[in-house]
Amino acid sequence: MTPPSPHSAPSDRPAAGVLADRLGRPLTDLRISVTDRCNFRCTYCMPKEVFDKDHPYLPHAAMLSFEEITRLARLFARQGVRKIRLTGGEPLLRRGLERLVASLAALRTREGRPLDLGLTTNGSLLAQKAAALRDAGLGRVTVSLDALDDAVFRRMNDVDFPVAKVLAGIEAAQAAGFARIKVNMVVKRGTNAQEILPMARHFRGTGVVLRFIEYMDVGATNGWRMDEVLPSSEVLSLLSQAHPLVPLEASAPGETAQRWAYADGAGEVGVISSVTHAFCGACSRARLSTDGRLFLCLFAHDGHDFRALLRDEPEAAGDARIQARLAQIWQARADRYSELRALGAAPPRNAARRIEMSYIGG
């Protein structure tokens, strides 16, 4: 089955006066990592051999406070950001996260609308926190879940965590009233590909949108190999044989997932094909690390320090300087790592220094 055409189109280009990078891409999405810690040790993200008991996590003083995050988010919204996703690490490990959610939910876009506010979680603490997060103003939840089979799931999270507790978290999110719940499954050939159809069967008809993500070469510690990538085209072929699919249009410019509906009306699935079908041309996302560094690409090797700006500049005088710095950085952006890789370009000399996903969020 052939995926829909790439996401970018002339109509996606920003209007006059909107902040845009060197390739004409606007800044509309901001992903904020609120912690570099996680209680899972998934091999494709935080392998236990690297992130062991002696790993040097960020001290509390180095992390952005909730007030600093909110201030930056407000300034980013003035520059065109409409969508914010809280990530980690595992964001629900950050104590009092509901207070941050409430502060962000009170912000408005340049057009005066509420921000599209979401959170990505491994689901381990979601059952306890879903209602409070919803009450605080969180709009959407994405849960990472790589298998329904308990033994497979325990091996992949590498801390022997049971899948039943993640499923209970998803049910708690539904009960709390979240209308937009997604489940992301990272697919590795030879590891959990056999879980594709069971996952699809489980979430069909539930209102939960299941998305299959190609195993990506993020960071420098996950031992990525191309032969472990299961292309989205094969995932779609497998799915369509069991449940016929029809293509859907992207729900927004720059959307990462290609969307498909079940022909019988039982909901939708998506695929994120960052390895075999790069979508850099429509990328409108920036990422803010736990310690306030701004990264312009998931595959970046360095970021721009906004924590120093926040802490050195008084709020009244500093806001204008921070916005000017953001505009300068974004307007100079030309990142398109995945597209260049697909074209056969050699990796940059500093590729081995790429930032880990656990530091800037997925």
Secondary structure, 3 states (H helix, E strand, C coil): CCCCCCCCCHHHCCCCCCCECCCCCECCEEEEECCCCCCCCCCCCCCCCCCCCCCCCCCHHHCCCHHHHHHHHHHHHHCCCCEEEEECCCHHHCCCHHHHHHHHHCCECCCCCECEEEEEECCCCHHHHHHHHHHHCCCEEEEECCCCCHHHHHHHHCCCCCHHHHHHHHHHHHHCCCCEEEEEEEEECCCCHHHHHHHHHHHCCCCCEEEEEECCCCCCCCCCCHHHECCHHHHHHHHHHHCCEEECCCCCCCCCCEEEEECCCCCEEEEECCCCCCCHHHCCEEEECCCCEEECCCCCCCCEECHHHHHHCCHHHHHHHHHHHHHHHHHCCCCCHHHHHHCCCCCCCCHHHCCCHHHHCC
